Amino acid sequence: MAMQLNQVVPFGRSFDEYVKMFSLSEADLQKSILSVADGPASFNAEGTARGYPIQSVDPLYAFNVEEIRSRFYAVLDNIIQQIIDTEEDWVWSYHASVADLKAHRIAVIERFCADYPTGKQQKRYAIGQLPHLAYGSGSYDLGLCSHFLFLYSLQRDTAFHIAAITEMLRVCREVRIFPLLTLNLETSLHLPPVIEQLQNTGYSCSIETVEYELQPGGNQMLKIHKSHLEMAERRLG
Ligand SMILES: C[S@@+](CC[C@H](N)C(=O)[O-])C[C@H]1O[C@@H](n2cnc3c(N)ncnc32)[C@H](O)[C@@H]1O
């Protein structure tokens, strides 16, 4: 189903936030990265400028730069007011205050918008949506998914999560997902069955604490890759 822009909250995070959310090392950043549900984050724009190979996928990229920017400014004040109303429910360590968060989100959307037309021409921003990805098996070293899977657990069931993550693992040798909390600040109920299913099909899953927390308790990332046993069996044929 085509995406309706008026249902999207186009808030994006910066390169530095991605580095912290996913504990990305310099070696990780040198890998080929597929950032799924990348939306209006400035990860690709800033990462490309630094010479890192990043591909972004999101249904949002069906829209042009002005449509995405106008949607951002149309919802900005309402969302910031909701955060002001619930200020104690957030962790003010990375962002010092609501005003700082707002300024950061504006800087991110403007950085994204400045890069988006060129990035689209260069095919760094591709239209696509989980649970299907238009890439061959093993095309990327590292797949990232920030603020989509698990966060929208009420809107997407366990089967969707399993299908989406399995598809990311078909395309990427390793997958990292952040955060593991829902919008209601609870650990997603999909997390245990997703991990069980992935482990049953030969993947290693680990939950790692990271240096980024805006939702209280939302400082954990799920890391998934083929288990060593499975890789050894494959090598042996
Ligand atoms: C809250 S934004 C997160 C953007 C970015 N990853 C970040 O953290 O700054 C969620 C994104 O998920 C995208 N999205 C919605 N449905 C999707 C799907 N089925 N597959 C991939 N992305 C989807 C939306 O278009 C939106 O850009």
The ligand as an SDF file (V2000), in Angstrom:
LIG
                    3D

 27 29  0  0  0  0  0  0  0  0999 V2000
   10.6040    7.3170   13.1000 C   0  0  0  0  0  0  0  0  0  0  0  0
   11.1920    7.1910   11.4680 S   0  0  0  0  0  0  0  0  0  0  0  0
   12.8970    6.7410   11.7400 C   0  0  0  0  0  0  0  0  0  0  0  0
   13.8070    7.3640   10.7300 C   0  0  0  0  0  0  0  0  0  0  0  0
   15.3050    7.0560   10.9440 C   0  0  0  0  0  0  0  0  0  0  0  0
   15.5650    5.6420   10.9070 N   0  0  0  0  0  0  0  0  0  0  0  0
   15.8140    7.6270   12.2410 C   0  0  0  0  0  0  0  0  0  0  0  0
   15.9450    6.8910   13.2190 O   0  0  0  0  0  0  0  0  0  0  0  0
   16.0800    8.8280   12.2820 O   0  0  0  0  0  0  0  0  0  0  0  0
   10.4660    5.6570   10.9030 C   0  0  0  0  0  0  0  0  0  0  0  0
   10.6490    5.4390    9.4190 C   0  0  0  0  0  0  0  0  0  0  0  0
   10.0960    4.1550    9.0820 O   0  0  0  0  0  0  0  0  0  0  0  0
    9.6450    4.2450    7.7530 C   0  0  0  0  0  0  0  0  0  0  0  0
    8.7750    3.1000    7.4310 N   0  0  0  0  0  0  0  0  0  0  0  0
    7.4430    2.9730    7.6150 C   0  0  0  0  0  0  0  0  0  0  0  0
    7.0250    1.7550    7.1790 N   0  0  0  0  0  0  0  0  0  0  0  0
    8.1320    1.0970    6.7170 C   0  0  0  0  0  0  0  0  0  0  0  0
    8.3610   -0.1940    6.1480 C   0  0  0  0  0  0  0  0  0  0  0  0
    7.3670   -1.0940    5.9860 N   0  0  0  0  0  0  0  0  0  0  0  0
    9.6110   -0.5220    5.7770 N   0  0  0  0  0  0  0  0  0  0  0  0
   10.6370    0.3680    5.9600 C   0  0  0  0  0  0  0  0  0  0  0  0
   10.4700    1.6030    6.4820 N   0  0  0  0  0  0  0  0  0  0  0  0
    9.2340    1.9630    6.8660 C   0  0  0  0  0  0  0  0  0  0  0  0
    8.9530    5.6010    7.7250 C   0  0  0  0  0  0  0  0  0  0  0  0
    8.7990    6.1040    6.4080 O   0  0  0  0  0  0  0  0  0  0  0  0
    9.9180    6.4560    8.5440 C   0  0  0  0  0  0  0  0  0  0  0  0
   10.8470    7.1260    7.7340 O   0  0  0  0  0  0  0  0  0  0  0  0
  1  2  1  0
  2  3  1  0
  2 10  1  0
  3  4  1  0
  4  5  1  0
  5  6  1  0
  5  7  1  0
  7  8  2  0
  7  9  1  0
 10 11  1  0
 11 12  1  0
 11 26  1  0
 12 13  1  0
 13 14  1  0
 13 24  1  0
 14 15  1  0
 14 23  1  0
 15 16  2  0
 16 17  1  0
 17 18  1  0
 17 23  2  0
 18 19  1  0
 18 20  2  0
 20 21  1  0
 21 22  2  0
 22 23  1  0
 24 25  1  0
 24 26  1  0
 26 27  1  0
M  CHG  2   2   1   9  -1
M  END
$$$$
